[in-house]
Amino acid sequence: MIYEPKPYKITEIKQYGNDIKLFRVKTNMNPMPGHFFEVSILGVGECALASCSYNKDYVDILARNAGGVTNVMFNLKKGEEIFIRGPYGRGYPLNLIKKKNIILVAGGTGIAPVTSLIEYIEKNRKDFGEIKVFFGFRNPESILLKDRIDKWKKKFNFTLCFDRAEKKVNGEIGFVHEVIARKKPGTKNTIAIMCGPEIMMDASSKILNELGLENNKIYWNMERRMECAIGNCGRCLIQDVYVCKDGPVFRYDKIKTKLENEKS
Amino acid sequence: MQKILPKKELGAFLKNLIEKYEVIAPVIEKVGDFKISKFKVIKKPGEVYLKENTLVPPKQFFLPEKEALFGFNGNKIESANLGKKKRIILGIRKCDINSLMVLDKVLYDSLYANRRNNTILIGFWCKKPDKYCFCNSMELKDLEKPGFSNFPKQKTQSFGNYYDLFFYEEGDNYYISIGSKKGEELVKDLKNSKKQVIKKLENKKELLKNDIENHYRNAVWDTCVEKCLGCAACTIYCPTCNCFNIEDKINIDLKSGKRIREQTSCQLKSFTEVAGGKVFRETRASRFKHFVYHKIVLYKKKFGRYMCTGCGRCLRVCPTRIDWVEAINLMRDFEKIKEKGKK
C-alpha cells in the first residue's frame, strides 16, 4: 500500500538555534536533489519535509519545531526509529541546469532543499559553471547548517544575508533581494533557483528580472500542505498542478499566472 | 442487443441479485422531519427508490467519508484488509457513472481500486431530471456512444466497465443495454428485446459557457461569493470531490491506532494551512472560485474532461441558493453586451 511508511534509524541529530534540528537517517532511498519525504510518527501524524542531502547511505532532514509531528520529532534520540515514505516530487531539473551558471537563493528553513542541490553540485562540480549562493537568515544566531556553510564558503561564491544584526558579522545586512540588488550578480547563461517564503522569492525574482534574467530561467521551490504526496488528496493544488506530483519545483513563468489567479 | 424486463418482475430480479451479491441501491431514509434519498445496502427489493436521483452521491462506496489506510501497534504496521466482497450498485444515474470516470483518473490507491474492481454498475435512466440538473452540458452526453461502456485502459491498471448494465424505462418494461461480460451474465435468463430503446435526458438547466479562464476577476463572481457561507455542503455532496485529510487516531492504550483518511473540503480555511499558520487560499472568494474553476477548467486542462458531472447537487444543497451555473451564463451575456458596444 502506497500509504504505508517504513521505519528507519536515526544516526545523528544536530540542533541549530532553539527550534530547528537536523536528523540524519540511514536509508537506501537515494533521493535526488529537491525530492521530499512524508515523515511520520505513528499515532501523531505525517508531515512533508525536504531532503537536504545527496548521499547514497543516508538522508538528512531539517525540521523546525512548528507542528504536531515535528514537535514529537524533537524528543527523538539517536538510535530511535522514525517512519518515512518517499522520496516524492520531481526535484530540480538537473538536465536543464547543467553547464550553466547558477544563482541559488534561499531563506530560513528554505535552505534545506537547496543544500541537497549544493551537495549534488559539489560532487559533480565539472558539470556546472559559476555558483553564486545567497542565503538569508533573520540574524547571525539563527544561521542553519553552519558547519556545511563554512565548508562551502571556500568552494563557492557564498553570501549570507541577515535581516538584522547587532554586532559586526561575516556577511551582508539586509533582505536577500536587497543584497542581490547591491551585489548585482551576472546573469549570462544563468539559471536561478529559489526556495523560501513566497514574498522573498517574488522580490528576488523582480530584482533578477531587472538584472536581465528572464522568468523562464528562474525556478521556484513551492511550499503547500501535502497530505498524500501522490496527487490524490488535492490539498496542494495550485490551479491545475499538484505541488507534490508536478513540483515542488516549478519554472517561475509557468507558475506565476497560476499564483495570481489563486489570489484573485 | 437489448434485454427486456417487465416492470413487475423487477422485484424478483432484485431478489435474485440480493442472494448472490451485496446490493447497494437508492433508498429513502427519514432523518428527523426530512426525507433523504441515498445509496444503501438493501436486504429487500421493496426498499429501492427509483423515482429520482439521490441527494447523497454514491462516492462513499468507493471513497468512504472516513477509512483506515493502515493500523499500527507500537512500531508495527498492520496493513488494511482489502475485502473481496462482490458488490452491485443498482440505480446509479448517468451523472454518477460520469463521476466514477472522474474519480478513476485521480485515485489509484489499492483501497479504491479494489472497490472499483469488485463492483458491478447497473445504471438507470433518469425519468425526471429536476430544475437543478444540467448533465447534458457536461461530458457523457450520449451513454451509448462506443467507448463509454468500455473503460479506457490506464497505464497502471484497469477497473471494470463504466456500466455493466443500463436500464431504460418505457411503458411497462425496462429495456436493458449490456455494457460488459459481467453484466451479460446477470441478464442471461431474460428475453431479448425486439426493439431498441435508447433515451436522451432532457435538462431545464444549461451551462452555456465554459471558457471562463480569463474571468477570474469578473464582477459576476461577487454575486456568488457575497452569499457564500463557506459551509462546504457543495463539496460534501459533490460526487467528484475527493479531497481528504490524513490523520492518526490513537487508542486509549497510547500505542495502537489507525491512520485514517477523512473527507475534507477546499471551502474550509484550514484546507491550505501549512505549519507556521500560513493559509494560501485566504479569502472566501479564492476558495469559492477554486471549487468552480477546478470543476470546469482546471481538471479539464490536466485530464481532458470536465470534473463536473452536472448532477446539480451543489446547487440543490446550497443553503443560500448560490447558482454558479447561472453566474457563468451571465458572464457570457456580459461579453455579448460588450461586443455590441464595440460595434
HADDOCK unambig.tbl for C-alpha pairs under 7 A between the chains (distance, minus, plus):
assign (segid A and resid 1 and name CA) (segid B and resid 110 and name CA) 6.49 0.50 0.50
assign (segid A and resid 2 and name CA) (segid B and resid 109 and name CA) 6.83 0.50 0.50
assign (segid A and resid 3 and name CA) (segid B and resid 69 and name CA) 6.76 0.50 0.50
assign (segid A and resid 43 and name CA) (segid B and resid 248 and name CA) 5.26 0.50 0.50
assign (segid A and resid 43 and name CA) (segid B and resid 249 and name CA) 6.41 0.50 0.50
assign (segid A and resid 43 and name CA) (segid B and resid 250 and name CA) 5.33 0.50 0.50
assign (segid A and resid 43 and name CA) (segid B and resid 257 and name CA) 6.54 0.50 0.50
assign (segid A and resid 44 and name CA) (segid B and resid 248 and name CA) 5.68 0.50 0.50
assign (segid A and resid 45 and name CA) (segid B and resid 247 and name CA) 5.71 0.50 0.50
assign (segid A and resid 45 and name CA) (segid B and resid 248 and name CA) 5.28 0.50 0.50
assign (segid A and resid 66 and name CA) (segid B and resid 275 and name CA) 5.75 0.50 0.50
assign (segid A and resid 66 and name CA) (segid B and resid 276 and name CA) 5.83 0.50 0.50
assign (segid A and resid 67 and name CA) (segid B and resid 275 and name CA) 5.64 0.50 0.50
assign (segid A and resid 224 and name CA) (segid B and resid 274 and name CA) 6.59 0.50 0.50
assign (segid A and resid 225 and name CA) (segid B and resid 272 and name CA) 5.87 0.50 0.50
assign (segid A and resid 225 and name CA) (segid B and resid 273 and name CA) 6.48 0.50 0.50
assign (segid A and resid 225 and name CA) (segid B and resid 274 and name CA) 5.29 0.50 0.50
assign (segid A and resid 227 and name CA) (segid B and resid 245 and name CA) 6.40 0.50 0.50
assign (segid A and resid 227 and name CA) (segid B and resid 246 and name CA) 5.95 0.50 0.50
assign (segid A and resid 232 and name CA) (segid B and resid 106 and name CA) 5.98 0.50 0.50
assign (segid A and resid 232 and name CA) (segid B and resid 107 and name CA) 5.65 0.50 0.50
assign (segid A and resid 233 and name CA) (segid B and resid 242 and name CA) 6.80 0.50 0.50
assign (segid A and resid 233 and name CA) (segid B and resid 243 and name CA) 4.55 0.50 0.50
assign (segid A and resid 233 and name CA) (segid B and resid 244 and name CA) 5.00 0.50 0.50
assign (segid A and resid 234 and name CA) (segid B and resid 243 and name CA) 5.02 0.50 0.50
assign (segid A and resid 235 and name CA) (segid B and resid 243 and name CA) 6.73 0.50 0.50
assign (segid A and resid 235 and name CA) (segid B and resid 271 and name CA) 6.70 0.50 0.50
assign (segid A and resid 235 and name CA) (segid B and resid 272 and name CA) 6.47 0.50 0.50
assign (segid A and resid 239 and name CA) (segid B and resid 298 and name CA) 6.14 0.50 0.50
assign (segid A and resid 240 and name CA) (segid B and resid 298 and name CA) 4.77 0.50 0.50
assign (segid A and resid 240 and name CA) (segid B and resid 299 and name CA) 6.28 0.50 0.50
assign (segid A and resid 240 and name CA) (segid B and resid 301 and name CA) 6.89 0.50 0.50
assign (segid A and resid 240 and name CA) (segid B and resid 302 and name CA) 6.41 0.50 0.50
assign (segid A and resid 261 and name CA) (segid B and resid 216 and name CA) 6.50 0.50 0.50
assign (segid A and resid 262 and name CA) (segid B and resid 286 and name CA) 6.17 0.50 0.50
assign (segid A and resid 263 and name CA) (segid B and resid 281 and name CA) 6.82 0.50 0.50
assign (segid A and resid 263 and name CA) (segid B and resid 286 and name CA) 6.00 0.50 0.50
assign (segid A and resid 264 and name CA) (segid B and resid 216 and name CA) 6.48 0.50 0.50
assign (segid A and resid 264 and name CA) (segid B and resid 217 and name CA) 6.48 0.50 0.50
assign (segid A and resid 264 and name CA) (segid B and resid 286 and name CA) 5.98 0.50 0.50
